[in-house]
Amino acid sequence: MARVLVLTNAPSTEQVLPAIELLSHVVRQIAAEPAQLVGAPECDIVIVDARVDLVSAKSLCRLLRAAGQTAPLLLVVTEGGMSAVSGDWGIDDVMLTTAGPAEIDARLRLALARQEEAAEPTRVQASGVTIDEQSYSAKLHGRPLDLTYKEFQLLHFLATHPSRVFTREQLLSEVWGYDYFGGTRTVDVHVRRLRAKLGDQEHIIGTVRNVGYRFNVYEDESMASA
């Protein structure tokens, strides 16, 4: 059972999403106005009514995200409003006002499940390397690696795409970003520094001649330490 907060200027939630009243979730309603968000009750999921005023609903959704709202954000629209919804709304899902109880319940459960999955600390482990995404730290066979932020990002990116070869241009784009104006030599420099910190395990970062670099995966960990 989830705590659902509906943001709407309609007299009741029955007009926004009639079938939600048939579910066991705790549903509360406040006006879809920015001023009302200050004292908004705690909730597990937020539903924004966009049936009538799409422009205001979009502004409200973006304001919620900008204000640090972390609960899943669902949008309710009419059939005609579907075409106006896009990725820049900052929402997690969208549904029609005519959605039935089974569909509503499924969308709520899935949105909450995705949030829980995203909140779980994630680790990458391969070839003796353990990367903790939450603490931005990495270890090699239990030994902490003293990496700079960019070295960590480079190792993380390669390790999360094991055995895949990336050109220097691709790595520059993915790790440094499109707005980085340095040359591809930057990639070579960071790979060299990263290998130095990996010590006798430097071969984990492999070179594919005339192409680029990859993260070598060893099924037998003893091979990585050989």
Order of alpha helices (4+ residues) and beta strands (2+ residues): beta-alpha-beta-beta-alpha-beta-beta-alpha-beta-beta-beta-beta-alpha-beta-alpha-alpha-beta-beta-alpha
